[in-house]
């Protein structure tokens, strides 16, 4: 393949790696990856992620690692809702878009 496809971003792999690194268990998150769409002269791929019962500090480290490691990745939506368990537990909705 050409250089464009070899560097293709893989949401699944990236999220797997980072959730393991930050000890976010698979039972606590869901990831839905949408098909890529053209955006001007680029392509964009969006994924939505829902994380249950995460504290803000861990969420911030997770997001920071992701957005620093992949500069073409943008966090378009970040929704926080207080979880009913524990005082620093949040349910989080993320919309992430990767431009390439």
C-alpha positions as CSV (number, residue, x, y, z in Angstrom):
1,X,0.0,0.0,0.0
2,X,1.0,3.6,-0.3
3,X,2.2,5.7,2.6
4,X,-1.3,7.1,3.2
5,X,-2.7,3.7,4.2
6,X,0.3,2.4,6.1
7,X,-0.1,5.2,8.7
8,X,-3.8,4.6,9.0
9,X,-5.1,5.4,12.5
10,X,-6.6,2.5,14.3
11,X,-9.1,3.7,16.9
12,X,-9.5,0.2,18.3
13,X,-5.8,-0.3,18.9
14,X,-5.2,3.1,20.3
15,X,-8.1,2.9,22.7
16,X,-7.1,-0.7,23.7
17,X,-3.5,0.5,24.5
18,X,-4.6,3.5,26.5
19,X,-7.4,2.0,28.4
20,X,-4.9,-0.8,29.5
21,X,-2.3,1.8,30.4
22,X,-4.7,3.8,32.5
23,X,-6.5,0.7,33.9
24,X,-9.9,1.4,32.5
25,X,-11.4,-2.1,32.3
26,X,-13.3,-3.2,29.2
27,X,-16.4,-3.6,31.2
28,X,-16.4,0.1,31.9
29,X,-16.3,1.5,28.4
30,X,-17.9,1.1,25.0
31,X,-16.4,2.3,21.7
32,X,-18.3,2.8,18.5
33,X,-16.3,3.5,15.4
34,X,-18.0,5.1,12.4
35,X,-17.0,4.8,8.8
36,X,-14.6,7.4,7.5
37,X,-16.0,10.5,5.7
38,X,-14.4,13.0,3.4
39,X,-13.8,16.4,5.0
40,X,-12.6,18.9,2.4
41,X,-9.3,17.6,1.1
42,X,-8.9,15.3,4.1
43,X,-10.7,12.3,5.4
44,X,-12.1,12.1,8.9
45,X,-13.1,9.2,11.0
46,X,-15.2,9.6,14.2
47,X,-15.6,7.3,17.1
48,X,-17.9,7.8,20.1
49,X,-16.7,6.5,23.5
50,X,-18.7,6.1,26.7
51,X,-16.8,5.5,29.9
52,X,-18.6,4.6,33.1
53,X,-17.5,5.5,36.6
54,X,-14.1,7.2,36.0
55,X,-12.5,9.8,38.2
56,X,-11.6,13.2,36.6
57,X,-7.9,12.8,37.2
58,X,-7.7,9.5,35.4
59,X,-9.9,10.8,32.6
60,X,-7.7,13.9,32.2
61,X,-4.6,11.7,32.0
62,X,-6.2,9.4,29.5
63,X,-7.3,12.3,27.2
64,X,-4.1,14.1,27.6
65,X,-2.1,11.0,26.5
66,X,-4.3,10.4,23.6
67,X,-4.4,14.0,22.3
68,X,-0.6,14.5,22.8
69,X,0.2,11.1,21.2
70,X,-2.0,11.7,18.1
71,X,-2.0,15.4,17.2
72,X,-4.5,14.8,14.4
73,X,-7.0,13.5,16.8
74,X,-9.6,16.0,18.1
75,X,-11.9,15.6,21.0
76,X,-15.1,17.2,19.6
77,X,-17.5,16.5,22.4
78,X,-16.8,15.8,26.1
79,X,-19.9,15.2,28.2
80,X,-19.7,14.5,31.9
81,X,-22.5,13.2,34.1
82,X,-22.1,12.5,37.8
83,X,-22.3,8.7,38.5
84,X,-24.4,7.6,41.3
85,X,-21.5,5.7,42.8
86,X,-18.8,7.5,44.8
87,X,-18.1,11.2,44.9
88,X,-15.5,11.4,42.2
89,X,-17.1,9.0,39.7
90,X,-18.3,10.3,36.4
91,X,-19.9,8.8,33.3
92,X,-18.3,10.3,30.3
93,X,-19.3,10.6,26.7
94,X,-16.6,11.4,24.2
95,X,-16.7,12.1,20.5
96,X,-13.3,11.8,18.9
97,X,-12.4,12.6,15.3
98,X,-9.2,11.7,13.5
99,X,-8.3,13.8,10.5
100,X,-5.9,12.4,7.8
